[in-house]
Amino acid sequence: MSVKLEGETIGIDLGTTYSCVGVWQNDKVEIIANDQGNRTTPSWVAFNDSEKLVGESAKNQVSMNPNNTIYDVKRLMGYKFSDPTLQKELKNLHYKVSSNNNDLPIINVEYKNENKQFTPQEISAFILEKMKKIGEAYLGKEVKNAVVTVPAYFNDAQRQATKDAGVIAGLNVLRIINEPTAAAIAYGLDKGTSQERNVL
């Protein structure tokens, strides 16, 4: 028994450096261009005195605002602050990450002349919101549902953190699927064959 979903459904590849959004249309997956005409959007979020920036606009101002420009946030998802893997990742970041009372990472920025704190899920939600808006602009309809890809190596905590980010972004996350699985499905859909195949 299938359930009828309200609103449109999109697929989002929430990448570490770039993200993209697609929709099933005309019997194929259409990867949607953003407002800059690009099919991929930098997974960057920045905060300044007057606004929050996401995508190209965030990445383009990093040299003037490095402490308030967030990138590679996917690497922080689902970790405790004290985890050695996370501590290693923090050495490569220019923005400030501290621990909350539950040993979870908190990103510290200055936004509208105030100190603000965001979880990695909240930052990822800003990126997912951007992808949702790109989908809505293309479809001319409200998007309510999404399938979001994650790396195959993501553990349960990282997958749940990604799902939480989707909920914060106002999406009904139908599935979290592995990136290689998504690629194989897209390949199979594009080939239009009913035969079993191995995809390498």
PyMOL commands that set and color helices and strands:
alter all, ss='L'
color gray80, all
select helices_A, chain A and resi 56-60+66-68+73-76+84-90+120-139+156-168+179-191
alter helices_A, ss='H'
color red, helices_A
select strands_A, chain A and resi 8-13+18-25+28-31+41-42+45-47+52-54+69-70+96-99+105-111+114-118+143-150+172-178
alter strands_A, ss='S'
color yellow, strands_A
deselect
rebuild
show_as cartoon
